[in-house]
Amino acid sequence: MRFFYKNGLRPAIFLFDPEKIHDITLKFGKILGTLHFKNIWSPLFNTKNKILEQEILGIKFANPVGLAAGYDKNAELTQLLGSLGFGFEEVGSISNLPCSGNPKPRLWRLPKSRGIIVWNGLMNKGAKTLHEKLDKLKFDIPVGVSIVKTNSPEITELNEAVPDVISALKIFSNFGDYITLNISCPNTAGDGLFYNPKNLKILLSRISELKLKQPIFIKLPPDLNIKNVDEIIDLAREYKISGFVLSNIVKRRDLMDADKDELKMVDPGRGSMSGKPVEKLSNELISYVYKKTKGEFVIIGCGGVFSAKDAYKKIRAGASLIQLITGLIFEGPQLVAQINSGLVELLKKDGFSNISQAIGADSRN
């Protein structure tokens, strides 16, 4: 299947507008998720092995590979992903109010760099609509919910943003295996508001009053200065945050190892990068946070995962779980199965009887 995708289907897909292909994929995936015969192909994609199983924060994961927030914004694929071998999914990001996103075009492929530039602007149908949709469904894998401030020029100040996020969290207070606070989307009005630890402290203080039952993660950008990272870690301790998603897309192109000619095709004021150009920064942040906290927090590693070896680097750096999006676009839907089967081999080769033993192995040295 990998050969067919990379040599047949992908070249054809890459001839068309990336957002149109994304929309078609979501519609097709939604249909497949409602059909009973999805269980027929499930054995082809699922790598079930006890060496990959973990219980984290009371949540059972059959394997560590999840779909990152940003792909399934409106929760169209929740009934399909388990049969494709995913161990979990994070839907959204979901804002309190519906948002139509930034003007098109807002998605570009970088084939030479093996990345994409994203400028979606957090388009989604809003918390109320999506909660009503999700609350009616049953799931065969854990589902996390990424919550974000509504992308609106009218919600850019702290006194507007905090109540907006709190409203979304109240709506999802009874749903989701975990919640991620996406404070790091760089394609929005009021970008970076909660990078300021003083602002984040106010938000976390309000969230603590909600007494949410779900574990809470904070999603950080990989290019945040270390002083802010340290202060956010301190706040996470103070407000009993369970972990971090490391990391988000990156706006600063000067930090990226990407083809310069490809970058010239997209206005530098539009969009942020994901995929291989982000991998090094993501891995460095995972290692830093793990070493700094001595494994105190659960880390979900995200950024540039295209193979089992890529996933294993993040695990050995300190990640308990892995998320991906861009790797699927370049490698195909069989990638999840390849990563899981590859992880089994890598873990056994290193003498581990369970994936939990490999977490932070390189960062402990």
C-alpha positions in Angstrom: 0.0 0.0 0.0 2.9 2.4 0.7 4.3 1.9 -2.8 0.8 2.5 -4.3 0.3 5.7 -2.3 3.7 7.2 -2.8 4.1 6.3 -6.5 0.5 6.5 -7.7 -2.0 8.2 -5.5 0.1 10.9 -3.9 1.4 12.3 -7.2 -2.2 12.6 -8.4 -3.4 14.1 -5.2 -0.6 16.7 -5.1 -1.9 18.1 -8.5 -4.9 19.5 -6.7 -5.5 22.2 -4.2 -4.6 20.9 -0.7 -7.6 22.2 1.1 -10.0 20.7 -1.5 -8.2 17.3 -1.1 -8.5 17.7 2.7 -12.2 18.4 2.5 -12.8 15.4 0.2 -10.8 13.2 2.6 -12.9 14.2 5.5 -16.2 13.6 3.6 -14.9 10.2 2.5 -13.7 9.3 5.9 -16.9 10.3 7.5 -18.8 7.9 5.2 -16.4 5.1 5.8 -16.8 5.5 9.5 -20.5 4.9 9.3 -20.2 1.7 7.4 -20.0 -1.7 9.2 -17.5 -3.1 6.7 -14.8 -0.8 8.1 -14.1 -3.8 10.4 -13.0 -5.8 7.4 -10.0 -3.7 6.8 -9.2 -3.0 10.4 -6.9 -6.0 10.8 -4.8 -4.7 7.9 -4.0 -1.5 9.9 -4.0 -2.5 13.5 -0.8 -3.6 15.2 -2.0 -5.1 18.5 0.9 -5.8 20.9 1.0 -5.6 24.6 4.4 -3.9 24.3 2.6 -0.8 23.0 -0.1 -0.7 25.6 -0.1 2.0 28.3 -2.4 3.3 31.0 -1.8 7.1 31.3 -3.7 9.3 33.6 -6.3 6.6 33.9 -6.7 6.4 30.1 -6.0 3.1 28.3 -4.0 3.5 25.1 -3.7 0.4 22.8 -0.8 2.1 21.1 0.9 5.6 21.3 0.0 7.0 17.9 -2.7 9.7 17.7 -4.1 12.1 15.2 -3.1 15.7 16.2 -5.6 18.5 16.5 -5.8 20.6 13.4 -6.8 17.8 11.0 -10.3 16.7 12.2 -11.4 20.2 13.3 -15.1 19.4 13.2 -14.9 15.8 14.5 -15.8 14.0 11.2 -13.4 11.0 11.6 -14.0 9.8 15.2 -15.8 6.7 14.0 -13.1 5.7 11.5 -9.6 6.3 13.1 -9.6 3.3 15.4 -10.0 1.0 12.4 -7.0 2.7 10.7 -4.8 1.8 13.7 -4.8 5.0 15.6 -4.4 4.8 19.4 -6.2 8.0 20.1 -7.4 11.3 18.5 -7.5 14.9 19.4 -10.4 16.8 17.8 -10.4 20.5 17.1 -9.1 22.9 17.9 -12.6 24.0 19.1 -13.5 27.5 20.0 -16.4 28.8 22.0 -17.9 30.6 19.0 -18.0 29.3 15.4 -15.2 30.6 13.2 -14.9 30.6 9.4 -11.1 30.9 9.5 -8.7 33.0 7.4 -9.3 33.8 3.7 -8.3 31.2 1.1 -5.8 30.0 0.1 -4.7 28.9 3.5 -2.9 25.6 2.9 0.3 24.9 0.9 2.4 21.8 0.4 6.2 21.9 0.6 7.2 18.6 -1.2 11.0 19.2 -1.1 10.9 20.2 2.6 8.3 17.5 3.5 6.2 20.0 5.2 3.1 22.1 4.9 2.3 25.8 5.6 -1.0 26.2 7.4 -3.0 29.4 7.6 -6.5 28.0 8.5 -7.2 30.4 11.3 -8.9 27.9 13.6 -12.0 27.4 11.5 -14.5 25.2 13.3 -18.3 25.0 14.0 -18.0 26.1 17.6 -18.2 24.4 21.0 -22.0 24.1 21.4 -22.5 22.5 17.9 -19.6 20.1 18.2 -20.4 19.0 21.8 -23.9 18.2 20.7 -22.5 16.1 17.9 -19.9 14.3 19.9 -22.1 13.6 22.9 -24.3 11.3 20.8 -21.4 9.1 19.6 -19.5 6.1 21.0 -15.8 5.7 20.5 -13.4 2.8 20.3 -10.3 4.9 21.0 -9.6 7.7 23.5 -10.7 11.1 22.3 -9.1 14.4 23.5 -10.5 17.8 22.9 -8.4 20.8 21.9 -9.9 24.0 23.2 -8.8 27.4 21.9 -9.7 31.0 22.1 -12.1 32.1 19.4 -10.3 33.6 16.4 -12.0 37.0 16.2 -10.7 40.6 16.1 -13.3 41.3 18.8 -11.6 38.8 21.2 -8.0 39.8 21.5 -7.7 41.3 25.0 -7.3 39.3 28.2 -10.7 40.3 29.6 -12.4 39.0 26.5 -10.2 35.9 25.9 -10.4 34.3 29.3 -14.3 34.2 29.5 -14.3 33.0 25.9 -12.1 30.0 26.7 -13.9 29.3 30.0 -17.2 29.2 28.1 -15.9 26.5 25.8 -14.5 24.5 28.6 -17.8 24.6 30.5 -19.5 23.2 27.4 -17.0 20.3 27.3 -16.8 19.7 31.0 -18.6 16.3 30.7 -16.9 15.1 27.5 -13.4 14.0 26.4 -10.8 11.7 27.8 -8.5 14.7 28.2 -8.5 18.4 27.3 -5.7 20.3 25.6 -5.4 24.1 26.0 -4.2 25.3 22.7 -2.5 28.6 23.7 -0.1 28.5 20.7 -1.8 28.8 17.4 0.1 31.5 15.6 -2.5 32.1 12.8 -5.0 34.1 14.8 -6.1 37.5 16.1 -4.5 38.0 19.5 -1.7 35.6 18.7 0.5 34.8 21.7 -1.8 36.3 24.4 -1.3 33.4 26.8 2.5 33.0 26.1 2.7 35.7 28.8 2.8 33.7 32.0 0.9 36.4 33.9 -2.0 36.1 31.4 -1.8 32.3 31.5 -1.9 32.3 35.3 -5.2 34.2 35.2 -6.6 31.7 32.7 -5.4 28.7 34.7 -6.8 30.2 37.9 -10.2 30.5 36.3 -10.0 27.0 34.9 -9.1 25.5 38.4 -12.4 26.9 39.6 -14.3 24.7 37.1 -12.9 21.5 38.8 -12.8 19.7 35.5 -12.6 15.9 35.7 -10.5 15.4 32.6 -6.7 15.7 32.7 -5.5 19.0 31.1 -2.6 19.5 28.7 -1.1 22.7 27.5 0.1 22.9 23.9 3.2 25.0 23.4 5.1 26.2 20.3 8.7 24.9 19.9 10.1 28.4 19.4 9.0 29.8 22.8 11.9 31.3 24.7 13.2 29.1 27.5 12.4 31.7 30.3 8.7 31.5 29.3 8.8 27.7 29.1 10.2 27.5 32.6 7.5 29.9 33.9 4.8 27.9 32.2 6.2 24.7 33.8 5.9 26.4 37.2 2.3 27.4 36.5 1.6 23.8 35.4 2.8 22.5 38.7 0.8 25.2 40.6 -2.5 24.4 38.9 -2.0 20.6 38.6 -1.8 20.5 34.8 -1.2 16.9 33.7 1.1 17.4 30.8 2.1 19.2 27.6 1.7 18.8 23.8 5.1 19.5 22.3 4.7 21.1 19.9 2.6 23.3 17.6 3.3 24.7 14.2 6.0 27.3 13.8 5.6 30.8 12.3 9.3 31.9 12.3 10.7 30.7 9.0 14.3 31.6 9.9 14.2 28.8 12.4 13.1 26.2 9.8 15.3 23.8 7.8 13.1 24.2 4.6 13.7 24.7 0.9 14.1 28.5 0.4 12.5 28.4 -3.1 9.4 26.7 -1.8 9.1 29.3 1.0 9.2 32.1 -1.5 6.0 30.8 -3.0 4.0 31.7 0.1 3.8 35.2 1.6 5.8 35.2 4.8 2.9 36.9 6.6 0.7 33.9 5.9 0.9 30.7 7.7 3.1 28.5 9.9 5.0 25.4 9.2 4.5 21.8 10.2 6.2 18.5 9.2 9.9 17.8 8.9 11.0 21.5 9.3 9.6 21.4 12.8 11.0 18.1 13.9 14.3 19.2 15.4 12.8 22.1 17.5 10.0 19.8 18.7 12.5 17.1 19.8 14.7 19.6 21.6 11.7 21.0 23.5 10.5 17.5 24.5 13.9 16.7 25.8 14.2 20.0 27.6 10.9 19.7 29.4 11.4 16.0 30.3 14.9 16.7 31.8 13.7 19.9 33.5 10.8 18.1 35.2 12.3 14.6 35.5 9.3 13.0 33.9 6.8 14.8 36.2 4.5 15.6 33.3 3.0 13.5 30.5 4.4 14.7 27.2 2.6 14.2 23.9 5.2 14.6 21.1 4.2 16.2 17.8 6.1 17.5 14.8 7.8 15.8 11.9 6.8 12.1 12.6 7.1 10.3 9.2 8.3 6.9 10.5 8.7 4.6 13.5 12.2 5.9 14.0 10.9 9.5 14.1 8.3 8.4 16.7 10.9 6.5 18.7 13.2 9.6 18.9 10.4 11.5 20.5 9.6 8.6 22.9 13.2 8.3 24.0 13.4 12.1 24.4 10.5 12.0 26.8 7.2 11.7 25.0 4.7 9.1 26.3 2.4 9.5 23.2 2.9 10.7 19.6 0.7 12.8 17.3 1.0 13.4 13.6 -0.7 15.0 10.6 1.8 16.0 8.0 3.3 12.5 7.9 0.0 11.1 6.8 -0.2 13.5 3.9 3.2 12.5 2.6 3.4 8.8 3.6 -0.3 7.7 3.3 -2.9 6.2 5.6 -0.9 3.0 6.2 1.7 5.1 8.1 0.1 4.5 11.5 0.4 0.7 11.1 4.0 1.0 9.9 4.9 3.2 12.9 3.3 0.8 15.4 4.9 -2.3 13.9 8.2 -0.5 13.7 8.0 0.6 17.3 7.5 -3.0 18.4 10.7 -4.0 16.6 12.7 -1.0 18.0 11.5 -1.6 21.5 12.4 -5.3 21.4 15.8 -4.6 19.9 16.6 -2.2 22.8 15.5 -4.8 25.3 12.2 -3.1 26.5 9.2 -5.2 27.4 6.9 -2.2 27.3 7.0 1.2 25.7 6.8 2.9 29.1 10.3 1.8 29.8 11.7 3.7 26.8 10.1 7.0 27.7 12.9 9.5 28.3 15.6 6.9 27.9 17.9 9.4 26.0 17.0 12.3 28.3 17.9 10.4 31.4 21.5 9.8 30.3 
